[in-house]
């Protein structure tokens, strides 16, 4: 897939993801806005309804107060008129008739005149009704006692239900002017005050239902009993409240503050219009304390909102998608076209083996001309790279040629160095001595050395050394050291220590790099197995004893390493006596200090353990191969850091004349 197509798909994907995401955020914000608006409007309606209900519920008390004052005034007038009639000594029948006329003309159910003890003297009722009224003890009520005792001038008693016809009456009383009795006036409860709690609340809730989108309105008293239920689906007020509805009403009555609750708020209910917002407000009584509550359920219909949102948002999304694509194409072309041209020139450069021509350079200049963005920078960088690539290629060719030349020289030097070492380990006429050695440089050439040769018919000179440096300088120093030992040992082999001193003096005369070499040199008497040796700072050899355990040489004489300080005196040499079948292993520090990936060294202890299986018997080559296998297994794939040199020999008693020669296992 090309870069142009990838960028186009990427921009399209961003637009396709971003616009629906923005639409989703917009939908969520719209949903929250609808909830807040519904909650705010519902709370306002609930509070207004609660305040209206509070006012309506206080109307009967106001009516009662007005009626009470009116009744008290009528009772005072009747008392004055009756007192005048009594002073005129009008007959009882005339006074009763006057009271009946007053009652009939003023729509008064009852009029009573009593003496100071509350005994009725005159009344507006007929004889039968009056006897019932007298027997009921109406005039003896405690509420009227202050009038009879002269402590009050007028009293308005509570509602009384008349037993005769079940009518509910108000009674107002006033004392007679001479304080020897009272006048009582009854008044029927107003029809408006009887229906105000039922018809007034019902009409009000129905009016609110008609002017607002509300499912149901409940009006509760302080005992949480429904007074009025107005519902769009005719719900009865006998329906029991749910736990949620009861909690809302209790909370409102307890706190005296409006509250709201969102029910059925799941995604499915929101999408299909079944979510409900419950809003409740307290109804306050005449004492200012909550004595009831109103509860409304308002439906939240998101279908129309989502339909509008999808219609407008979908069209807007498609329009913005097309607009984004139209704006993205020129932008993509400005980025991609130069990159395509740069890609073509890069392919041409590879096909021409990085040999740029003038056409290629002109095209790169044209691509980057007038651009200050990353594409222009890339074109200029590629042009600069092409102009300098020729120089780099020429230098690389020279470097490669020099490297190949050096590698060839090093290969030749390695061949020369390895050719200087003995490769024939058979001593003619001396089968009693089994000898083998190996050298494995860490680099192309190394600084380790070994040598052996016969000084005469019965003596064998052995030598192993390790130069302080690596590489070519060490190889040259190794060659000089080996040659000097061969010359000095052939010239005078009476003392190994004196040979070490002469070679050390010769090495120190011309050693500008101050290199040095550790040496182990010895002379083996092939007849007796006696090894006379001297040590110049080299690793301690291991003796292969017949009991199967390698023995490390503890005490040794000699001196320091060679080539560092002239005129060094080396002590008289040590002597090792080998029994028939025993041998010797001499090694450089490249064996004991061989390192693995965990930076652990092979150590002399591991070397001794590797020699145990072949200590009692085994040829010299078997000994060397066993040690090298153990070293390679320990090191693994970790690179070799030092030259490895090993020399092993095993001595057998020489055969007498006529006796077959001894052989090593």
GIKABEL-V393029 format. One record per pair of residues at least 12 apart in sequence whose ideal C-beta (glycine too) atoms are under 8 Angstrom apart, sorted by sequence separation. I is the first residue (numbers start at 0). J is the second residue. D is the distance in Angstrom with one decimal. If there is no record, write none. Layout:
[[I:J:D] [I:J:D]]
//
This chain:
[[98:110:4.4] [110:122:6.4] [111:123:7.8] [142:154:6.2] [171:183:7.3] [172:184:7.4] [204:216:4.5] [216:228:7.3] [225:237:8.0] [262:274:7.1] [263:275:5.7] [280:292:6.8] [347:359:6.0] [366:378:4.2] [367:379:4.6] [424:436:7.1] [449:461:8.0] [450:462:4.3] [520:532:6.4] [521:533:7.3] [539:551:5.7] [540:552:5.5] [557:569:5.4] [558:570:6.7] [591:603:5.1] [610:622:6.8] [613:625:5.2] [651:663:6.3] [81:94:6.6] [84:97:6.9] [109:122:7.2] [110:123:3.9] [119:132:7.3] [143:156:6.6] [156:169:7.1] [170:183:5.7] [171:184:5.1] [215:228:6.9] [216:229:4.7] [247:260:5.7] [261:274:6.7] [262:275:4.6] [279:292:5.6] [280:293:5.4] [436:449:4.7] [449:462:6.4] [450:463:8.0] [464:477:7.1] [519:532:6.6] [520:533:5.8] [539:552:4.9] [556:569:7.8] [557:570:6.2] [612:625:6.6] [630:643:7.1] [98:112:7.3] [109:123:6.1] [119:133:5.4] [142:156:4.4] [155:169:7.0] [156:170:4.2] [170:184:7.3] [204:218:6.7] [215:229:7.0] [216:230:7.6] [261:275:7.5] [262:276:7.7] [279:293:6.6] [364:378:7.8] [448:462:7.3] [449:463:4.6] [466:480:7.2] [484:498:6.9] [487:501:4.9] [539:553:7.6] [556:570:4.1] [649:663:5.2] [109:124:6.2] [142:157:6.9] [155:170:7.7] [156:171:7.2] [170:185:5.5] [171:186:7.1] [215:230:4.2] [261:276:5.6] [262:277:6.2] [279:294:4.6] [344:359:5.4] [363:378:5.5] [367:382:6.7] [421:436:7.2] [436:451:7.3] [448:463:7.1] [449:464:7.5] [487:502:5.5] [519:534:5.5] [520:535:7.7] [556:571:6.2] [557:572:7.5] [591:606:6.1] [610:625:7.2] [107:123:7.1] [140:156:6.6] [155:171:4.9] [156:172:7.1] [169:185:6.9] [170:186:7.9] [214:230:6.8] [215:231:7.0] [260:276:7.5] [261:277:7.7] [278:294:7.5] [279:295:7.5] [420:436:7.7] [447:463:7.8] [448:464:4.7] [464:480:6.0] [502:518:7.8] [518:534:7.5] [519:535:7.4] [539:555:6.7] [556:572:6.3] [557:573:7.9] [590:606:6.2] [609:625:5.9] [610:626:6.8] [627:643:7.7] [80:97:7.4] [81:98:7.8] [154:171:7.0] [155:172:7.9] [168:185:4.5] [169:186:4.5] [214:231:5.5] [215:232:8.0] [223:240:7.4] [243:260:6.5] [259:276:6.3] [260:277:4.5] [277:294:6.7] [278:295:5.1] [434:451:6.3] [447:464:6.8] [448:465:7.9] [464:481:7.7] [518:535:3.9] [556:573:5.2] [609:626:5.3] [94:112:7.4] [153:171:7.0] [154:172:4.7] [168:186:6.5] [169:187:7.9] [200:218:5.7] [213:231:7.5] [214:232:7.7] [259:277:6.4] [277:295:7.3] [344:362:5.6] [363:381:5.7] [364:382:6.2] [420:438:6.1] [447:465:5.3] [448:466:7.5] [483:501:7.9] [484:502:5.6] [487:505:7.9] [517:535:5.9] [518:536:7.6] [519:537:4.1] [555:573:5.4] [627:645:7.3] [119:138:6.0] [153:172:6.6] [154:173:7.9] [168:187:6.2] [169:188:6.8] [215:234:5.7] [217:236:7.5] [243:262:6.5] [259:278:4.7] [277:296:5.5] [278:297:6.6] [344:363:6.0] [363:382:4.1] [446:465:6.7] [447:466:7.1] [462:481:7.3] [483:502:4.6] [499:518:6.7] [516:535:7.6] [517:536:4.4] [518:537:5.8] [519:538:7.5] [554:573:7.1] [609:628:7.9] [626:645:6.0] [118:138:7.3] [153:173:4.6] [167:187:7.4] [168:188:7.4] [258:278:7.7] [259:279:7.5] [276:296:7.2] [277:297:7.9] [446:466:3.1] [517:537:4.2] [586:606:7.1] [606:626:6.6] [609:629:3.7] [77:98:7.2] [80:101:7.9] [102:123:4.0] [111:132:7.3] [117:138:4.3] [152:173:6.4] [153:174:7.6] [166:187:6.2] [167:188:5.0] [208:229:5.4] [257:278:7.0] [258:279:5.7] [275:296:5.0] [276:297:4.6] [417:438:7.4] [446:467:7.3] [499:520:6.4] [517:538:7.6] [519:540:6.6] [534:555:4.9] [536:557:7.9] [552:573:7.8] [608:629:7.8] [609:630:7.8] [101:123:7.1] [117:139:5.1] [137:159:7.5] [152:174:5.6] [207:229:7.9] [223:245:7.0] [257:279:6.5] [275:297:6.9] [276:298:7.9] [340:362:6.6] [341:363:7.4] [360:382:6.4] [363:385:7.0] [446:468:5.8] [462:484:5.4] [480:502:7.0] [483:505:5.3] [498:520:6.6] [534:556:7.1] [535:557:5.8] [536:558:7.8] [623:645:5.1] [98:121:5.8] [109:132:6.9] [151:174:7.4] [204:227:5.6] [208:231:6.8] [257:280:4.2] [275:298:6.1] [276:299:5.8] [446:469:5.9] [483:506:6.9] [532:555:7.9] [533:556:6.8] [534:557:3.6] [535:558:6.0] [536:559:5.3] [537:560:7.9] [552:575:7.2] [606:629:7.7] [77:101:6.6] [98:122:6.5] [99:123:4.6] [205:229:5.5] [257:281:7.2] [274:298:7.3] [275:299:7.0] [416:440:7.8] [429:453:7.8] [445:469:6.8] [446:470:7.7] [533:557:4.6] [534:558:7.9] [535:559:6.6] [536:560:3.7] [605:629:6.8] [623:647:5.3] [98:123:4.1] [99:124:8.0] [113:138:4.9] [149:174:6.6] [204:229:3.9] [223:248:5.6] [256:281:7.2] [273:298:8.0] [274:299:4.4] [341:366:6.0] [360:385:6.4] [434:459:7.9] [445:470:8.0] [495:520:5.5] [533:558:7.9] [535:560:5.3] [622:647:4.3] [95:121:5.4] [111:137:7.4] [117:143:7.1] [146:172:5.0] [200:226:6.2] [201:227:5.4] [223:249:7.1] [255:281:5.0] [272:298:6.9] [340:366:5.2] [359:385:6.9] [360:386:7.4] [444:470:6.4] [446:472:8.0] [480:506:6.6] [495:521:6.3] [535:561:5.1] [584:610:6.4] [94:121:4.7] [95:122:6.4] [111:138:6.3] [135:162:6.3] [143:170:7.7] [146:173:7.2] [200:227:4.4] [217:244:8.0] [254:281:8.0] [272:299:7.5] [274:301:7.5] [413:440:7.2] [426:453:6.7] [432:459:6.4] [436:463:7.7] [442:469:5.8] [443:470:7.7] [444:471:5.9] [446:473:2.7] [479:506:7.1] [495:522:6.0] [620:647:7.8] [622:649:7.7] [95:123:7.2] [146:174:5.1] [201:229:6.9] [251:279:4.5] [255:283:7.7] [272:300:4.5] [416:444:5.2] [420:448:7.3] [421:449:7.7] [428:456:7.9] [441:469:6.4] [442:470:5.4] [445:473:6.5] [446:474:6.4] [460:488:5.0] [601:629:7.9] [605:633:6.7] [619:647:4.2] [91:120:7.4] [143:172:5.5] [149:178:4.8] [219:248:5.8] [223:252:7.4] [250:279:7.8] [251:280:6.6] [252:281:6.2] [272:301:6.5] [337:366:4.9] [416:445:7.3] [420:449:6.5] [421:450:6.4] [444:473:7.5] [445:474:6.4] [448:477:4.5] [601:630:5.9] [619:648:5.7] [91:121:6.3] [117:147:5.4] [158:188:6.8] [196:226:7.0] [197:227:7.6] [247:277:5.8] [251:281:5.0] [269:299:7.4] [272:302:5.0] [337:367:8.0] [355:385:4.3] [413:443:5.1] [420:450:7.2] [421:451:6.1] [429:459:7.6] [444:474:3.9] [446:476:6.6] [447:477:6.9] [476:506:8.0] [492:522:6.5] [619:649:5.6] [81:112:5.0] [116:147:7.0] [131:162:7.2] [221:252:6.6] [248:279:6.1] [270:301:6.6] [271:302:7.2] [355:386:7.9] [412:443:6.9] [413:444:5.1] [421:452:7.6] [446:477:5.2] [450:481:5.5] [618:649:7.1] [73:105:7.0] [115:147:6.0] [131:163:5.7] [247:279:4.8] [269:301:5.3] [270:302:7.4] [412:444:5.0] [445:477:7.4] [448:480:6.3] [460:492:6.9] [488:520:8.0] [503:535:7.6] [601:633:5.4] [617:649:7.9] [77:110:6.0] [137:170:7.5] [147:180:7.7] [244:277:6.9] [255:288:7.7] [337:370:7.3] [341:374:7.9] [355:388:7.1] [410:443:6.8] [426:459:6.9] [448:481:4.9] [452:485:7.0] [542:575:6.6] [545:578:6.1] [601:634:7.5] [73:107:7.0] [78:112:7.7] [113:147:7.6] [147:181:6.2] [243:277:7.3] [255:289:5.0] [355:389:7.7] [409:443:3.9] [450:484:6.7] [454:488:6.6] [458:492:7.1] [484:518:7.8] [499:533:5.1] [535:569:7.2] [544:578:8.0] [77:112:7.5] [128:163:6.5] [146:181:4.3] [270:305:6.9] [353:388:5.5] [354:389:7.6] [409:444:6.4] [450:485:6.7] [454:489:7.3] [498:533:7.7] [542:577:7.5] [545:580:5.4] [549:584:7.3] [580:615:7.5] [253:289:8.0] [338:374:6.5] [341:377:6.5] [345:381:7.3] [452:488:7.8] [480:516:5.2] [484:520:6.7] [495:531:5.9] [499:535:5.8] [533:569:5.7] [545:581:5.8] [580:616:7.0] [590:626:6.9] [252:289:5.0] [337:374:4.7] [341:378:6.1] [344:381:7.4] [348:385:6.7] [406:443:7.7] [495:532:6.1] [496:533:4.8] [533:570:7.9] [544:581:5.8] [582:619:7.0] [593:630:5.2] [143:181:6.8] [251:289:7.4] [261:299:7.9] [337:375:8.0] [454:492:4.8] [476:514:5.0] [480:518:7.6] [495:533:4.3] [543:581:5.7] [584:622:6.3] [595:633:5.8] [252:291:7.5] [338:377:7.9] [353:392:6.2] [477:516:7.3] [533:572:4.5] [534:573:7.8] [542:581:6.6] [543:582:3.9] [595:634:5.2] [596:635:6.3] [81:121:6.6] [143:183:7.3] [252:292:5.4] [334:374:6.5] [341:381:6.3] [472:512:6.4] [476:516:6.6] [532:572:5.7] [533:573:7.5] [542:582:7.5] [543:583:6.7] [582:622:7.2] [586:626:7.7] [590:630:6.3] [593:633:6.7] [594:634:7.0] [595:635:5.8] [596:636:7.6] [251:292:4.7] [337:378:6.7] [473:514:7.3] [531:572:5.0] [532:573:5.9] [542:583:5.9] [543:584:6.5] [593:634:5.4] [596:637:4.7] [472:514:6.8] [518:560:7.3] [531:573:7.5] [532:574:7.9] [541:583:7.4] [584:626:7.4] [595:637:5.2] [138:181:7.9] [517:560:4.7] [518:561:5.6] [531:574:5.3] [532:575:7.0] [540:583:5.6] [541:584:4.6] [594:637:6.4] [248:292:5.1] [468:512:7.6] [516:560:6.2] [517:561:7.7] [530:574:6.9] [540:584:6.3] [619:663:7.7] [138:183:6.8] [515:560:4.6] [516:561:5.3] [529:574:6.1] [530:575:4.4] [540:585:4.6] [541:586:7.9] [618:663:5.3] [137:183:7.5] [248:294:6.0] [468:514:5.7] [515:561:6.3] [516:562:5.6] [529:575:7.4] [530:576:7.7] [540:586:7.6] [593:639:7.5] [594:640:6.0] [617:663:7.6] [618:664:7.3] [247:294:6.5] [467:514:5.4] [515:562:4.1] [529:576:5.3] [530:577:6.5] [538:585:7.8] [593:640:7.8] [616:663:7.2] [617:664:5.9] [466:514:6.3] [467:515:5.0] [514:562:5.9] [515:563:4.3] [528:576:6.2] [529:577:7.5] [537:585:8.0] [538:586:5.8] [592:640:8.0] [593:641:7.5] [616:664:3.5] [466:515:7.6] [467:516:6.8] [513:562:8.0] [527:576:7.5] [528:577:3.9] [538:587:6.5] [592:641:6.3] [244:294:6.5] [466:516:4.7] [513:563:7.0] [528:578:6.8] [537:587:7.8] [538:588:5.7] [589:639:7.8] [593:643:7.1] [465:516:6.6] [521:572:7.6] [528:579:7.0] [464:516:5.0] [465:517:4.9] [510:562:5.5] [538:590:8.0] [551:603:6.7] [589:641:3.8] [108:161:7.8] [464:517:6.2] [528:581:7.5] [530:583:6.7] [538:591:6.4] [588:641:6.6] [589:642:4.9] [590:643:5.7] [464:518:4.6] [587:641:7.7] [589:643:4.0] [590:644:7.8] [463:518:7.5] [464:519:7.4] [506:561:5.6] [507:562:5.9] [587:642:6.4] [589:644:6.6] [590:645:6.6] [462:518:7.0] [463:519:5.2] [506:562:3.8] [507:563:7.3] [551:607:7.1] [587:643:6.7] [462:519:7.5] [507:564:6.9] [508:565:7.4] [549:606:8.0] [587:644:4.2] [108:166:6.9] [416:474:5.2] [462:520:4.9] [499:557:7.1] [503:561:4.3] [507:565:3.9] [549:607:4.7] [586:644:6.7] [587:645:7.8] [109:168:7.2] [412:471:6.6] [419:478:6.1] [461:520:7.1] [499:558:7.0] [502:561:6.1] [503:562:6.6] [586:645:5.1] [108:168:6.1] [120:180:6.8] [460:520:7.4] [461:521:5.4] [496:556:7.8] [585:645:7.5] [586:646:7.6] [214:275:7.0] [416:477:7.4] [460:521:7.7] [461:522:7.8] [496:557:7.2] [504:565:5.4] [549:610:4.4] [584:645:7.0] [585:646:4.6] [409:471:7.4] [412:474:6.3] [416:478:7.0] [419:481:6.6] [460:522:5.6] [461:523:6.5] [499:561:6.8] [503:565:6.9] [504:566:6.8] [541:603:8.0] [549:611:6.7] [584:646:7.4] [585:647:7.7] [112:175:7.7] [115:178:7.6] [219:282:8.0] [459:522:7.0] [548:611:6.6] [584:647:4.9] [115:179:4.6] [117:181:7.7] [218:282:7.4] [458:522:5.4] [459:523:4.5] [503:567:5.7] [539:603:7.8] [547:611:6.6] [583:647:7.1] [114:179:6.4] [115:180:5.7] [226:291:7.3] [458:523:7.0] [538:603:7.9] [541:606:7.1] [549:614:5.4] [582:647:6.4] [583:648:5.5] [114:180:4.7] [458:524:6.1] [459:525:5.9] [503:569:7.8] [519:585:5.5] [541:607:6.6] [548:614:6.2] [582:648:5.6] [113:180:5.1] [457:524:6.3] [458:525:6.9] [500:567:6.9] [543:610:6.8] [547:614:5.0] [582:649:3.5] [112:180:6.4] [113:181:5.6] [221:289:7.1] [448:516:7.9] [454:522:6.7] [457:525:5.3] [500:568:6.7] [547:615:4.3] [581:649:7.1] [582:650:6.5] [112:181:7.7] [221:290:4.3] [223:292:7.9] [457:526:5.3] [500:569:5.5] [541:610:6.3] [546:615:7.3] [580:649:7.0] [581:650:6.6] [112:182:5.5] [113:183:7.4] [220:290:6.9] [221:291:5.5] [446:516:7.7] [499:569:4.6] [517:587:7.9] [543:613:7.8] [544:614:6.7] [545:615:5.9] [580:650:7.8] [111:182:7.0] [112:183:7.9] [220:291:4.8] [543:614:4.9] [544:615:7.9] [579:650:7.0] [580:651:6.4] [110:182:7.4] [111:183:4.0] [219:291:5.4] [465:537:6.9] [497:569:7.9] [543:615:7.8] [579:651:5.3] [110:183:7.1] [218:291:6.9] [219:292:5.0] [464:537:7.2] [496:569:4.2] [577:650:4.7] [579:652:4.1] [109:183:7.2] [110:184:6.0] [218:292:7.9] [219:293:7.5] [463:537:7.1] [496:570:6.4] [109:184:7.5] [110:185:7.6] [218:293:5.5] [219:294:7.0] [496:571:5.8] [109:185:3.8] [217:293:6.8] [496:572:5.2] [75:152:7.8] [107:184:6.0] [108:185:4.6] [216:293:6.8] [217:294:4.3] [494:571:7.7] [495:572:4.6] [75:153:6.2] [107:185:6.5] [108:186:7.2] [216:294:7.4] [217:295:7.7] [494:572:7.0] [74:153:6.6] [107:186:6.8] [108:187:5.9] [216:295:5.2] [543:622:7.3] [215:295:7.0] [106:187:8.0] [214:295:7.9] [215:296:4.9] [480:561:7.3] [71:153:4.3] [213:295:5.4] [214:296:4.5] [480:562:7.7] [579:661:7.3] [71:154:7.6] [213:296:7.1] [214:297:6.7] [580:663:7.6] [71:155:5.7] [213:297:5.6] [214:298:5.5] [70:155:6.3] [212:297:6.5] [212:298:6.8] [476:562:7.5] [68:155:7.7] [67:155:3.6] [432:523:7.2] [82:175:5.2] [432:525:5.7] [467:560:7.7] [81:175:6.9] [82:176:4.6] [431:525:6.3] [78:173:4.6] [82:177:6.5] [77:173:7.6] [78:174:6.7] [429:525:5.5] [74:171:4.8] [78:175:5.1] [79:176:6.5] [73:171:6.9] [74:172:5.4] [75:173:4.1] [78:176:6.8] [70:169:5.8] [74:173:3.9] [70:170:7.4] [71:171:4.5] [70:171:3.0] [71:172:7.7] [81:182:6.1] [67:169:6.6] [69:171:7.9] [71:173:6.3] [66:169:5.8] [78:181:7.1] [67:171:6.2] [78:182:3.7] [543:647:7.9] [77:182:4.5] [63:169:7.4] [543:649:6.7] [74:181:8.0] [75:182:7.5] [77:184:6.2] [74:182:4.9] [74:183:6.5] [74:184:4.3] [73:184:4.6] [70:184:5.2] [70:185:7.9] [70:186:4.9] [69:186:7.4] [66:186:5.8] [66:188:8.0] [463:585:4.8] [465:587:4.3] [528:650:4.7] [66:189:6.8] [463:586:7.6] [464:587:7.8] [465:588:6.3] [461:585:7.4] [463:587:6.8] [465:589:7.5] [528:652:7.5] [523:648:7.3] [525:650:7.5] [62:189:5.5] [523:650:7.1] [526:653:6.0] [525:653:6.8] [62:191:6.8] [63:192:7.2] [62:192:4.5] [58:191:7.9] [59:192:4.4] [58:192:7.0] [59:195:6.0] [58:195:5.3] [59:196:7.3] [55:195:6.1] [56:196:6.8] [447:587:5.1] [55:196:7.5] [58:199:7.6] [447:589:6.9] [55:199:4.9] [55:200:6.3] [52:200:6.3] [55:203:6.9] [441:589:7.2] [433:582:7.6] [439:589:7.9] [52:203:7.1] [51:203:5.9] [48:203:7.1] [48:204:7.3] [48:207:5.8] [44:207:6.5] [52:218:6.0] [44:211:5.8] [48:216:7.2] [44:213:7.5] [40:211:7.7] [41:213:8.0] [469:641:7.8] [469:642:7.3] [465:642:7.1] [465:644:6.9] [463:644:6.0] [435:618:7.3] [463:646:5.1] [435:619:3.8] [433:618:5.5] [434:619:5.6] [435:620:4.3] [461:646:6.6] [433:619:4.7] [437:623:5.6] [435:622:7.5] [436:623:7.4] [461:648:7.1] [435:623:5.3] [439:627:7.9] [437:627:7.3] [424:619:7.4] [447:642:4.0] [449:644:5.6] [451:646:7.5] [424:620:7.8] [446:642:6.1] [447:643:7.4] [448:644:7.3] [445:642:3.9] [447:644:3.9] [449:646:5.1] [441:639:4.7] [441:640:6.1] [439:639:7.5] [441:641:5.4] [441:642:5.3] [440:642:5.1] [441:643:7.8] [439:642:6.9] [438:642:6.8] [439:643:4.5] [438:643:7.3] [439:644:7.7] [437:643:7.9] [438:644:4.8] [437:644:7.3] [436:644:7.5] [437:645:5.5] [436:645:6.5] [436:646:4.1] [46:257:5.8] [435:646:7.7] [436:647:7.3] [45:257:6.0] [434:646:7.8] [435:647:5.6] [434:647:7.5] [435:648:7.8] [434:648:4.6] [42:257:5.1] [433:648:6.5] [432:648:6.2] [433:649:4.5] [42:259:6.2] [432:649:7.7] [433:650:7.9] [41:259:6.6] [432:650:5.7] [433:651:7.7] [431:650:6.3] [432:651:7.7] [431:651:4.4] [38:259:4.9] [430:651:7.7] [431:652:6.6] [431:653:4.7] [431:654:7.2] [430:654:7.7] [60:285:6.2] [56:282:7.2] [34:261:6.7] [57:284:7.6] [56:284:7.3] [57:285:5.4] [53:282:5.2] [431:660:7.0] [52:282:5.1] [53:283:5.0] [430:660:4.2] [431:661:5.8] [433:663:4.5] [49:280:4.1] [53:284:7.1] [430:661:6.9] [48:280:7.1] [49:281:6.2] [430:662:7.3] [45:278:4.7] [49:282:4.7] [44:278:7.5] [45:279:6.3] [46:280:4.6] [49:283:7.7] [41:276:5.9] [45:280:3.8] [56:291:7.7] [42:278:5.4] [41:278:3.6] [38:276:6.2] [42:280:7.0] [30:269:7.0] [37:276:5.0] [52:291:7.2] [38:278:6.9] [52:293:6.5] [34:276:7.3] [49:292:7.2] [49:293:4.8] [48:293:5.1] [48:295:7.7] [45:293:5.4] [45:294:7.8] [45:295:5.5] [44:295:6.7] [41:295:6.0] [41:297:4.9] [37:297:5.7] [37:299:5.8] [34:299:7.0] [33:299:6.3] [33:301:6.9] [30:301:6.7] [33:304:6.5] [30:304:7.8] [29:304:6.0] [26:305:7.2] [29:308:6.4] [26:308:5.7] [25:308:7.1] [22:308:7.4] [26:312:7.8] [25:312:6.8] [22:312:4.5] [22:316:6.4] [19:316:6.9] [18:316:4.5] [18:319:5.8] [18:320:6.6] [14:319:7.1] [15:320:6.9] [14:320:5.4] [11:320:7.8] [14:323:4.4] [14:324:7.4] [11:323:8.0] [10:323:7.0] [11:324:6.7] [10:324:7.5] [11:327:7.9] [10:327:4.4] [7:327:7.1] [7:328:7.6] [10:331:7.1] [7:331:5.9] [6:331:5.1] [3:331:6.2] [6:334:7.1] [3:332:7.8] [6:335:6.5] [3:335:4.2] [2:335:5.7] [1:335:7.9] [2:338:6.2] [3:339:7.6] [2:339:7.8]]
//
